[in-house]
Amino acid sequence: MSESAQKAAQRQPRRVVSGMRPTGRLHLGHYQGAVKNWIEISRKAECFFFSADWHALTSEYKDTSNIAEAQREMFADWIAAGLDPERCTLFIQSHVKQHAELYLLLGMVAPLGWLERVPTYKEQQEQLKEKDLNTYGFLGYPVLQTADVALYGGDAVPVGQDQVSHLELARELVRKFNFHFGTPQKPVLVEPHPYLTDVPKILGLDGRKMSKSYGNAIELGEDPQSARKRVMVAVTDPARKRRHDPGHPEVCPIYWLHRAYSSPERVELVDRECRSAGIGCVDCKKMLLESLIPALEKHRAARAELDRTPGRVEELVQLGTRKASGVAEQTMAAVRDAVKLT
């Protein structure tokens, strides 16, 4: 990251934009990796958070039947987790058609080589071999991501340190667009910068990245009995074959859940006693459940309260979508004028 980008990542953001593909109920990785930070950021800056349903089509275009319901569940979990619709704007990407218009115009100046060099382009093709990702939509998803942020004048995108490079293409694309259609004194689009957030490492119960598709996730509102059962059969340090073998907590998914949900004193104890074989994996899992179960129960109660008012989630999202549309149209009016399409 350049020195100017580092300074931007540390400054107070004015307007923050971020989104998530609609995959239904949230799991612990979603909350710890994104939503928890969104809640904190929304207290400091104007925020726009959206369901990236068009992005979902880049890999799930063969079956779109579950997107609407998954979207509703995701928004409900956002709100129940503490994301306040009065502090931030929640909306649906595909309901704001200006996303598609700016996506098209940015695509006109996006060099093909830039898109082909995006690290995740080939990585996901290799990881998701069962899906046909040889499509224009999949290749061009970074252009749509750029439009998503630039449309709202977002000067900050919350990311972890390992995701900073993914935002670089968006910044370069905005600069290129401004070079062709704006001036140094009057850029058309705002260049987004990374807003560095503390993203804890959350592993799935099999040691891989936590993901519903892997079947290794714990839902944010999972019932206690199910959570206990899943935690107690989770993999731990594969090198620790016997109770008296010293462990390596840094490779254990249970340890990383301790880091997210247990007290600092408990984390220190687990780290020390695991390495010295002072506790076994079963003991470690039981200690995790002491702090994890109350957190899951708190979310279950908040969801139940929200679900007692049918239509409330949809109403809040509709209000947010109308607000987002108004801001997006202001941007597009300036873009059309700059491109001489008025």
N, C-alpha and C positions, 0 to 999 in steps of 0.2 A: 504494500500500500504506500502511495506517495505521501510526502510530508503534509501536503495540503489536505489529502484525504484523511490522514490520521487526526489532524486538528478538527476536521469536520465531524469525525466520528465521536469526538469528545465534547463537542459543543452542544448546547441545549437546542433540540430540534424545534422547528416551528410547526411543521405539519408532517405527520407520520402516516405512511400507507403500508399495509401488509394484507395478505390473504392466505387462504387455506383451501385446499381441494375438499369438496364435500364427501366425506367418507363415513358419515354417520356419527354415532356416539364417540366422544373423545376417549383416548387412553392416556395413561400417565405420561407417555412421551410427548403427546400433543400439548398437554398442560405445562409440563416443566420446560419443554423446548420452545414454546411460543406464547401461549395464552397468559401464563403467569407474568411474563415480561410486558405483554400488551396492557394488562391491568395497571401495572406500575407506570408505564409510559403515558397512559391516558390521563393520568393525574397531572401531567406536566405539559402536554402539548395537544394540539388538535389532531385527532386520529380518525382514520378511515380504515375499517377492517371489513373484508368482503369474502363471500363464498366464491371461489374461483371455479365456477361450474364449466366455463369454456375450457379452462386448463384441464379439467377432468377428461374432456373429450379427446385430448391429444393421445391418450392411451386407452380410454374406455369407450371409444365411439361405437363399438359393436353392440353395447347394451347400455342404454341410458335410462332404463325404466326405474332405477332406484335412486337417481340423483335428487329428485325433489324431496323425497322422504329423508334421505341422508342429510340433505341441506337443513331441513327443519330441526333434526336431531342435533346437528352440529351447532346451530345458532342457540338452541335451548341450553346446551352444555356450556357454551361461551358465557351466556348470561348467568346461569346458575353458578358458574365458577367465580363470578365477580366482575365480569366485563359489563360496565354500566352503559346502557344505550343513551342515557342522558349526558354522558361525558364523551361519548364517541359515536361515530356514524357506522352502523352495520348495514350492509347492503349486498345485493346479488349482482355479480359481474354482468351476466347476460341481460339483465333488466336495464342496464345503462348502455344503450347502443353506441354511444360515443367511444366506448372501448374499441369496438370493431373499426370505427372510422379512423381513429388515431393509429391503430395497429396496421391498417392498410397503408397509411401515409408513411409511417416509419419504415414499413417493409420496402417501400420504393427506394430508400437510400441505404438499406442494411446490406453490407457486403456479404456475399455468400460464404466467403472464407471465414469471416468472423463467427458465423453460426456453426460451421463445421468444426471449429476448434474449441467450442464450448466443452469443457471436460465431461459434464454429465451426459452429453449427447451420445457418445459411444459407450460410456459406462452403463447407462440404462438400457441401451440396446442389448448389451451382453447379459445384464442381470435379468431382463424381462424378455427372454428369447421366445416365450410362449405367445407374446403379443407382436403384432405387426406394427412396428414403429418406423417403417420406411415411408413416412408421409410428410407432406409439406407442413402440416400442422405441428408435428412433433419437432421438426427442424426449426420451425419459426416460433416456438413457444417463448424463447427469450425476448423476441420482439413484442409479443403480447404482454409479457411481464413489464417491459419498459413502458408500454402504453398505460398499463394499470397504474403505475406510479406517477408518470408525467402528467396524466390527465387531471390529477388533483394538486399539481404543484408540489408534490411531496419532496421535501428536501432531505428526508431521512427514512431509511428502511431498517427496521430492527433485525440484526443478524448476529450470529456468533462469529468469533474470529475466523473459523474455518470456512465461513460462507462469504467472506468479503470479496474474494475473487469472482464469485458468481454475479456480483452486482457491478463489476467493472464494465462488462459489456453494455449494460444499460446506460452507464455514465458516458461511455464512448459514443453510443448511438445518439444520445441526446445532444452531445457536443457536435456530432456530424450534422444532425438536423438543424441545429442553430447556426452552424457555419453556412449552410446552403440558404436558409430562409430568414435568419435573424442578423443581428449585428452584435459586436462585443458589448456595446452600450445597452442594447435592447434584445436579449435572447428571447426566443419564442417560448421555450420550455425550461423548466427549472431542472438543474442537474441534481439527481439524487445522490446522497452520500450514505454510507453505512452508519447506523447507530448501534454501536457495539453493546451487546447485552451479555449477561452472564448466563450461559446455557449449560446446565448440568448434564453430565453424561448419563443417559438412561438406556440401559441395555434391556432387550427382551428376555423372557424367562428361559430362553435357550442359548443366551449369550450373543445372539445377533442383534441388529438394530430392532427396536420395538416396532412392530408393524402388525396390523390386522391380517394382512395377507400371509404372514408367517405363522399366525396363530399363537404368537408368543407375547401378546399384550394383556395388560390388566386395564379394564375400563375404569374411567374416572369415577363412575358411580356403581362399580361392581358390588354385588351383595357380599357380605362378610364371609359366608360359608364358601362361596365360589372362590373368593380371593384367597382364603386360607388354604384351600385345596390346591390352587395353582401355585402359590408360593412354596408350599411344602414339597412339591415335586419338581421345582425349578432346578436347573443345573447350577452348579457352583464352580469352584476351581477344579478343572478336570485332572490336574496333577495331584490333587489331594485324595488319595485312594482310601486311606484309613484315618480313623479319628485322631491318632497321635501324629499324623503328618502335618508339618507346618504349611500354612496356606499362603496364597498370593491374592489378597483382596482386590487388587486392581484389575483382575481378569474375571471377577465374580459379579454377575448382575445383581445379586442380593446386596452386595456392598454398595453399589452405586445407588440403589434405592434407599439404603440407609443415609447416604449423603444428601439425598433430596428430602427425606421425611423424618429422620431421627435427629435428636439434639446433637450439637457438636461433641458433647461429652460421651454420648453413646457411640458416635462414629469413631472417636478416638479409641474407645474401649474395644470395639469390634476390630478395628485395624490391628491393634496391638495383640489382642488375644487370638486372632486368626493366625497371625504370623508365628506366634509361639505355640500354637496348638492348644491354647488355654481353653478355647471353646470349640465345639463342633459345629458343623453346618446346620444341624437341626436347631441348636441353641440360637444361632445367628438369625435364622429365619423366624423363630418365635419372637425374638426381640424386635425384628422389623415389624411384625404384625401388630405389636403394641402401639406403634405410632402410625402405621399405614391404615389400619382399620378405622380409627376415628376420622381420618381425613376423607376416606371413602364415604363414610356415613354422613359426614357434613355435606358432601356434595349430593348424596342421594336425597337428603332432606330438602335441599334447595331446589333440586329438580322436581321433587314431588309438589312443592309449593307452587312452582311455576306452572306445572302441568294441570293444576287445579283451575286455571283460568284458560279454557280452550280459546285458541285464536290470538292470545296475547303475543306470542313470539312472532307470528306472521304480521301482526299490526305494527310492532316495533321495527321489523325489517322493512316493511312498506314505507314507513316514515323515513327511515334512513336512506332507502333507495331514492325517494323523491329528493331528498337533500343532496345526495351524491349526484343525481342527474343535473341539478341546477349548477353545481360547481363544475361538472364535466362540460356542460354546454358553454360556460364562460371561457374555458380553455380552448374548446374547439372553435369558437368564434374568432379568437385571436390566431389560431393555427390556420384556419381557412383564409383569413385576411393575409397572413404572411405568405401562404403558398399561392396567393392570388386566385383563390377559388370562390370568392364571394360574388 
